[in-house]
Amino acid sequence: MSYSLLRRLSLGSFFSLVSAFILLWLLIHISVQYLIYDYIYNRLTHDSETLLAASIKNPQHIENNFTNIANVYQQPFSGHYYEINIFKKNKSKSKSTKIQNKVTQKKPQSSIVKIPQKFRSRSLWDQNLVYKKQQKKQQNNQQIRLKTIGPMQQPLLLLVSHYYDNGYEITIAVAEDVTAINEAITQFKIKFSVAVIFILIILLSMQMWGLKKGLTPLRQLQQDLKNLEKGKITHLDTYVPIELNSLVKEINQLHSALDVKLSRHRNALADLAHALKKPLTVLQLLSKDEQLIHLPNIKATLTKQTEITNQLIHRILNKARLAGKVKASSVFDFKTDLTELIDTLNMMYQQRNITIMVNCADNLSTTFDREDLLELLGNLLDNAFKWAKSTVIVTINQQQDFSINVEDDGNGIPTDKLPYIPQRGLRLDETVAGHGLGLGIVDDIIEHYEGSINYQTSPQLGGLRVSISLPLK
């Protein structure tokens, strides 16, 4: 199962960038709100300390101490509010306590009486700040930060401070409306989000461009491999990144070794064919010697075995010669090789005046070995020329598969005998010269390329039609 390296790298980079930007977005959103609220609480702390100073300045006339507080607290529902609760501790002695202390000769104990006083800013307009009162005793100068709802149902930041001074317990609650601030924060978040998305898109685009640029050597290597397979080049370009250098060298060495091995193999087969040609010719001459006239059985056996040996040699040599899936350094050129093949056949059968029509695209190219296609087309066309009366049609197409159709206007072959055509040595008509090996060799080539062949009657010319399909990959 194959996968895309570019897609994997792109997805990994995409998720990394998106995750980083989401974390950054969350951090900025939380930090901005925290910093602004912290600034407001610090300002409320300052106001709380100002109110504390006013509270202890003149405890006897405490109401007059708040008149000089900022005007924003004097305007009704201004969004700035405070509420002060003061408890004064008074020591009083009861008669029973005095008598008891006198009898027990103990020092008199003081009882604490709390006298509550509450002061509100005019901005509250006689309403109270709503917040949860602490039941347990608070430490001096302790502050509690809260969020609550104001008199106009607006969101407030509330700071509650507890103080103890000169027998007074003072609780000061200061609040500020944050409606406008929340709206500003929301607008900032929207604009920041849009900016983040825009920057993220730009970075992703740059990253994709960088990945494609970085993978350019791989695409070039892929194209070079295709050209090497088609025989357009003899080796891969070694000017590649360091990471690909070893791979390219190994491929070049492997291709050179295969090319040398295939050439050596073919040369050996050619030498073998020439070596066997002479003794086989001698055996054929011996089978025709006049001295064997009186030995008809020996002559017939010698003739038959010579023919069988000849067929066997042709079969083995042609089958072993096939390049198959091992691509050689040269590929079939339809413009040149096919033309030369047809010219050769026209010369061989010039007395029969055969007309051949070729339907083939000008820019057709394949990765099949040149020798294999020459053998394939040579046997198909030779068979068609032998049996045709006047016309042979060749149609070559390349779409999903590479297809070859060769048909002639000969007498054709009966339907019941079509399955026997590929059998080697079988000649359905003894009146035509040959060994019966042509279509058998074609079958060997198709088998090597994992293709298919079909024999049928030509609907256009009435003779035999041979249809071949070879997979491109």
N, C-alpha and C positions, 0 to 999 in steps of 0.2 A: 504494500500500500504506500503510495507516494504522498508527499505533503510539500507545501510551499514554504521555503525558508523565509522569503520576504514576508509572507503572511504571519508566520510565527514571531519574527522579530517585530513586525508592526504591532501585533496584538500585545506582545509583552511591553513594548515601549508605550503603547496607548494606555494600558491599564496602570503602568507605573506613573505616567504623567497625570492621568486623571486622579489617581489616589493621592498623589502629592498635592495637586491643586485643591482637592476636596479638604484635605487636612489644613492646608493654608487658608482656605475659605472659612472653615470652622474656627481656626485660631484667630483670624482677623475679626470675625463677627463677635466672638466671645470677648476678645480683648478690647475692642472699641467700646462695647457696652459696659464692660467692667471699669475701664478707665474713666469714662464719662460719669458713671454712677459714683465711682470713688471720689472724683472731683467734687460732685454735688454733696456727698456726705461730708467731705472735708470742709466745705463751705457752711454746711449745717452745723458742724462742730464749732466753727468760729461764731456763728450766731448763737449757739447754745451757751458758749462761754460768755458772750456779751450779755445774754439774759441772766446768767448766773451772777455776773458782777452787779447787774442792776438789782437783783433780788437781795443781795446781802449789803448793798450800799447804805440803805436806810430802812431797816426792817420795820420801824414804827409807821412809816408812810410808804409802804412798798408799792401801792397803786400808782403813786406819782413817779416812781423810778422808771416805768416803761414808756413814758411819754416821748422820750427822746430816741426810742428804738426806730430803726429804719421805717420810712413811710410805707414801704411795700407791705408791711404787716398791719397798716392802718386802713388800707383800702379793702372794702368788702369783696370777698371771694377773689382776691388777687392771685391766688395760687401759692402764697407763702403764709404759713400758719405756725403758731406756737401755742402750747398749753403748758402751764406751770402749776404743779401741785406742791404746796409747802406744808410740812407738819412741824409744829413747834413743840418741844419737850419741856413741860413745867413740872417742878418738884413741889409736892404738897404733903403735909403731915396730918394724919388723922389722929383723934384722941386715943382710940384703942391702940394705935401703933405706938403712941408716946408712952401710955401706961405700960404696955407690954415691954417696951424697951427699957423703961425705968426699973421694972421688976427684974428683968433678966440682965439688967445693967449692960445692955448692948447698945451700940451706937444706932441711932435712928436710921432706917432705910428710906430711900426716896421712891416714890411711885411716879411713873411717867404717864402723863396725860397728853395725848396727841390732839392738837387743835388743827384740823385741815383747813387750808386756804387754796383756792383755785383761781388762776388768772388765765384768761384767753386773749389771743390777739383779736383786734377789731375785725380782721379779715375773716374770722370764723363766723362772725355774725350770730353769736350766742349758741353756736353748735359745738359739738365735741369732736375731738380727733378719735377715730375708732382704731383701737389697737388692743392687744391682749396684755393686761396688767400682770406683772410678775408677782407671784405670791411670796416667794422666799426673799429674804433680805439681800439687797444688792451691795456690792462693794462700792467704796467711794470712787467717784470719777469713772464709773463703769458705763460704757455706751453699747447700745443695742441697735443694729440696723434692721429696719423692717420696711415692708411695702404694704400700703393700705389704699383705701378709697377715700377721696376727699368729700367735702360737703356738696360739691357739684358733680359727684360720681366720676371724678377724674382720678387717674392713677397718681399716687403720691409716693415719694421716698421719705421715710420717717426715721428720725434719729431720736432715740430715747436715752437720756443721760441721767444718772443718779449721783447726787452730791450730798455731803454732810458737812455742816459748818456752824459752829457756835450754837449748838443745840437745835439746829434746823435740819430737817431731812427734805431735800429739794429734788423733785423729779421734773425734768424739762423735756418736753417733746416738741421737736421742730420738724416741719414737713415742707416739701416743695413739690409743686405740680410738675410732672415730667411729660405731659402730653406732647408739647412741642418738641421736646428733646427726643421722645420716642419716634415721632414722625420724621425728624431729621435723621435719626439712626436708621430707620426703615428705608428712607431715600438713599442713604449712603450704602446700605446693604444691596439695594437693587442696582445702583450704579456700579458698585464694586463687583457684583456678580456678573453683570454684562461685560465689564472690563476683563474679568478672569476668563470668561468663556471666549471672548475675542482673542486674548493672549494665548489661551489653550489651543484654539483653532490654528493660530499662526505657528505655534511651536510644533503642533502635530503635522502641519503641512511641511514645515522645514525638516522635521524628523523623517517624514516619508521621502522627501526629496533626497535627504542625506543617505537613507537606507538604499534607495534605488541607485544613487550615485555610487555608493559603496559596493553594491552587488553587480555593477556594470562588468567587472572582469569575469564574473561567473556567467553572465549572459553571453559575453564574447566567447568564453570557453565553450559554452553550449553550441553557439553557432559554428565555431571551429570544428567541434566534434561532428556536427552534421556535414560540414564540408569535407571532413576527413572520410566520413562514411560514404559520401558520394564520389570520392576520388578527386575532388577539386584541389585538395592540398595533400601533400605527402607527410606532413608532420604538424604538430600544434606549435603555435607561437610561444616561445619561452619567455617573452617579456610580460610577465604576470606578477602579481603580488607575491611576497615571500611565502604566505600561507598556502598558495597554490603551486608553488614552484616544484615541490616534490611530486605532486600529483601529475602535473604536466610531463615531467621527465619520465615517470613510470609509464604513462600512456604512450608516449613516443617510443620508448624502448619496447613495450609490448607490441605496438603496431609494427615496428620494424622487424621484430622477431617473427611475428605471424606472416608478414609479407615475404620474408626470406624463406620461411618454412613452406609456405604455399608455392612459391616459385620453384624451390628445390624439389618439392613433391611433383609438380607438373613436369619439370624437366626430367625427373626420373621416369615418370610414366611415358614421356615422349621417347626417351632412350629405350625403354622397354618395348614400346610399340615397334620402333625401328629394328630392335634386336630380334623380335619374334617374326617380323615380316619376311625375312629371308628363309628361315626353316619352314614357315608355313607355305611360302611360294613353292619350295621344293616338294613338299608333300602334295600340293595341288597338281604339280607337273607329274609326279609319280602316279597319281590316281588316273591320269590320262595316258599313261604309257601303254603302247600297243602290246607289250608283252603280257599285260594283264587281261587281254581279251579272252584268253583261255581260262582265266581265273575270275569269273564274274563275281563270285561271292566276296573275294578279297577286294576287288575293285570297288564294289558297292560299299563295303564296310569302310574302306579307306576314304572314299569320297564323302560319305556321311560324317565320319569322325572329323575329317578336315573342315567340313562346313560347321559342325558343332563347335570345334575349337575356334574357328574364325568368329562365330557369333559370341562365344564366351569371352574372347579377348576384347571384342568391341564393347560388350556390355560392361565388363569390369573396368576397362580403361575410361569409358565415358562416365561411369558412376563415380569412380575414384577421383576423376578430374574436377568434379563439381566443387565450386567454392562454397556453395550453400550460404550459411549465415556469416561465414568469415569473409569480410569484405576485402577485396583486393584493391590494388592501387589504381585500377582503371574501371570505369563504369561504361555502360552502353550508351552510345551517342546515336539517338534516333535519326538525326539529320544526316550523319555520315555513314554509320555502320549499316543502318537499314537500307540506305540507298545502294551501298556496295553489295550487300547481300542479294538484293533484287536484281542488280545488274549481272551478278554471277549466275543466277538462276535463268535469267533471260538468255544468256549466252549458252547455257547447258541445254536449254529447251527451245532454241531459236527456230528449229524446223517446225515446231508445233504452233507458233504464232499465238502464244498465250498472252492475254491482256490482264494485267494486274492493276487493281485499284486499291490505293492505300488511303485510309481515313485516319489521320493521326495529327494531333495538335503540334504546332511548330515549337512551342516552348516546353514540350514534354520532357521530363527528366526523372530518373529513378535511382535508387541506391543499389540496384541489382548488379551483380558482376557481369562484365562485358562478355566473357567467354561463355557464361551460362546462358545469357540471352541469345547470343549468336547460335549456340547449339539448339536452344529451344525453338527459335524462329526458323532456323535453317531446316530442321527436321519437319516442322509443320508446313513450311512453304514448299519444301521438296516433295512432300507427300501430296500436297494440293496440286502442284505442277504435274505430277505423274498421272493423276486421275482426271484432271480438268479437261474439258473439251475445248474451251476457248477463254474462260473467264475465272479469275481468282480475286476475291475481295478480302482485304485485311483491314480490320478495325481495331484500333488501340485506344483505350481510354484510361484515365487516371482520376478517380474520385476518392471514394472511401477505400477501394481496392484498385489494384492494377489489373486490367482485364485485356485479354487478347482474343479476338474472334477471327478465325480463318475459315473461309467457305469457298467451295468450288462448284462448277456446273457439271460435274461428272455424273456417272450413273448412280452414285450413292451406295449405301450399304443397307441391306434389309434390317428391319428393326430388331429381329431376333438375334442377329449377329453383332449388334453394336456393343454388347458387354464384352465380346472377345477381342476387340480391337487392340487393347493395350498389351495383350499377351506377346511376349518376345518370341520371335521366330515364326509366328503364325502369319501366313500370307493367304488372305481371302481370295486373291486372284493371282494365279501362278503365271498369267500371261505378261505381267509387268515385272521387270527385273527388280531385284532387291533382296534383302536378307530378312525383312520383317522386324527390324530393330528400331526403326525411326521413332514411332509413337511410344515404344517401350522406354527409350531414352528420355523422351519428353516427360513420361510419368516419373522417372527418377528425379529429374530436375524439379518438378512440381512438388514431389514428396519432400525434398530438401528445403524448399521454401514454405512448406506447410500450406500449399495452395490446393486448388480443386480443378478438375477437368471434366468436361461434359461433352459427349458425342451425340449428335442428333442430325436430322435431315434439314438442310438449309431451306427455309421457307421462301427465300428470294431466288436462289439458283437451282434448287432441287438436288444438289449433290450433298456431300458430307460437310457438316459444320462442326468445327472443334472450338469450344469456348473454354478459356482458361482464366482463372481468377487467382491472383497472388496478393497476400496481405502486404501492405506497405510497411507495417511495423509488427 
